[in-house]
Structures are given as structure tokens and as C-alpha cells.
Amino acid sequence: MAREKVLLGMSGGVDSTGAALLLLQAGYEVIGATLQLHSCRGEGCGAADDTAEAAAAAERLGIPFVTPDYQQRFQRQVMDDFVSEYRAGRTPNPCVRCNRFVKFPALLEQADALGCRYIATGHYARTRWDETLGRWQLLRGLDNKKDQSYVLYPLGQEVLSRLLLPIGGYEKEAVRALARGAGLANAEKPDSQDICFVPDGDYLTFLCRYGGVRPAEGNFVDRSGRVLGRHRGLEAYTRGQRRGLGVSAGRPLYVVEKNLADGTILLGDEEELYTRSLTAEQFQWVSLPCPQGELDVTAKTRYSQREAAARVRPLGEGRVEVRFLEPQRAVTPGQSVVLYQGELVVGGGIITAAE
């Protein structure tokens, strides 16, 4: 009997390598794939190194390896969108957008071309089929410190029905031990924390060089309109930011709001950052169908944030309102709000406003 074929997205890191090992142990025929998404420039850019490490791991494991080119799609859907969102005064999450519009659609395309029934990645998350609801569900990874379900909420039923997440039920150290035992060179490779196309973290330079953004200086102001100092351009700041403002006021001040109309940035005290509700659009219901009324959930408005108790209300046309039981700090338009019930990912969308 022929083994099931699976196309595994490989990044050169230990997680995707661990996923390959587990798939092989489970009897799958594995093909490794590193999508060519960008050719970044600057210190710390490891795109070529990551591909080389993924290729070396695939060779060590004895599996075929391909490097399909999706740079144009990535540039259009992710990099150009990143620039336009900052121009509009929002703070985007490019990883979420990439997963929705580039990475997973590309893996499915390649899987079909190579005759693979499944796709797989090294994300710390899990899937399961719910017979009662008749839908695939997305669950948190077992390792709470590494859980990546937040960035996977945009995946629809077609993707989830073909997606394998082999390391979702493992702790990170167990995955490293697995790679170590197989003699793989990337067993101790540290996790990447940066946006892949902004490897040095200097996103403002990227916006200027790639996007042609020319930040316009303006005024920092308070609620009364009093000028507190000068800023370097709206694109250089995000809601909740305290450091790097260059304003002396005798007390800590934070970025509360950016005004596109007059180019000012409102500074205020920390308590001004707290909001009780938000609205989101492009909302996707993942593990549960859209409810008829309100639903009790917990919510995250940033990847690394602790969840907060909330209630979600559908508004129609892919929009929802999320009201928190306790005020939340620095809810930022452009970021994603992801909702949970226990280990289930209920759904998620893009924040458009906070009140």
C-alpha cells in the first residue's frame, strides 16, 4: 500500500525539522519545501542561510526538497500591504497576512502539483475534526509558551482539512531533543523574533527604502492641543509607545493616537491607553460557526499578550464587536484580535477601532 504524501514547509529551523522527523516516523512520504518569499537586504538577513539549512536537513533526512518562487505574490500581498497600512496610520501583522494570502495557499498549490494529499508545517498548534459541528477546528499548541495559533486563525476549512501540525502536541524542548537525537545541525538554532523581510527590526528604514515613504515631521500634542515637542513622522510610532519620544514632561508619556489629518501625535498618560471595546473586520469564524447572538470568549489583541475575558457580537458582513470585562491596554488598529474558548480558536479578525 502506497504511503500518503505530505508537503512540509521547511524554514531551516528546528521546529519544521522536528515536524519532518515525526512525519517520517508516522509513515508518511515527505517532501520538504522552502518557499522563496523575498530577497531581503541588510545586516542579519538570513533568507539564503535558512534555505541552505532547510536543504541540509532534508538531505540528512533523505527526503526530496523543492524551493518554489513566490516572491512576486509575497511582495504584492505582504510587503506592499505592510507599507500601505503604515501609510494609513495602522500597525499591521505581516505574518498573519502571509499565512492567509501567501504561505498556505502556496503550499496547497505545490502539494497538488506534486501529488501530495496533505501539507504540514512546524507550527505549535493542533487541528481536529468535530463530528457534531461538521467542521475542522484549530486548537492551541500543547506548549503554552510557544503556542502559535494566534497567527493561524485566517486558515479556512479547505486548508485545515489538509493540514498536519506534527509538533503541536509537543513541548519545545522535546522537539529539540528529537532533532538532537537525529544528529541534525539545527537542533539548537535559536528562534527568530523578527519580521522576515525586516531582519534587523528597523521597519522605518524598510518603509523608506522599499516603500518610498517620506516621513513628515510634526507635533506631539496633548488633549488641549498644546505642543509638547516634534516627532519624526507618524510611521515611526505605534500606539502605546513610550520610548524614543524625546519629550520631557516630568512624567511618563505614551503615544495615544495618530492623527492623519493634521499630522499630529497625541501623547497622554498610561490610563488613556485603556479601552473596553473594539471592532474588527475580515473576521473569520474558525472552530465554531458564527453565533446568532453574543458569545463569551477570551481574547488576545497581540501575539504575545495574555488573554482577557470578553464577549463578542457579530455585526454582519465580516465585522464583530468585542467588549472586554476589564479595560485592555494599547489595542491597536491593524493588529489582529483572536478569540478563544478554552483550547479552541473561535476566530479572528483585523482591529479597525478601539473605544
Salt bridges, closest charged atoms under 4 A:
GLU4 OE2 - ARG117 NH1 2.81
ASP15 OD1 - LYS172 NZ 2.89
ASP50 OD1 - LYS189 NZ 2.89
GLU53 OE1 - LYS189 NZ 2.73
ASP81 OD2 - ARG97 NE 3.58
GLU85 OE2 - ARG90 NH2 2.88
GLU109 OE2 - ARG73 NH2 2.97
ASP112 OD1 - ARG162 NH2 2.90
GLU173 OE2 - ARG180 NH2 3.18
GLU188 OE2 - ARG180 NE 2.56
ASP191 OD2 - LYS146 NZ 2.61
ASP191 OD1 - LYS172 NZ 2.64
ASP191 OD1 - ARG176 NH2 3.86
GLU217 OE1 - ARG230 NH2 3.82
ASP222 OD2 - ARG226 NE 3.17
ASP269 OD1 - ARG251 NE 2.63
GLU270 OE2 - ARG329 NE 2.85
GLU272 OE1 - ARG223 NE 2.80
GLU294 OE1 - ARG311 NE 3.92
ASP296 OD1 - ARG311 NE 2.77
GLU307 OE2 - ARG140 NH1 2.51
GLU321 OE1 - ARG313 NH2 3.10
GLU321 OE2 - ARG323 NH1 3.66
GLU343 OE1 - ARG126 NH2 3.04
GLU343 OE2 - ARG128 NH1 3.42
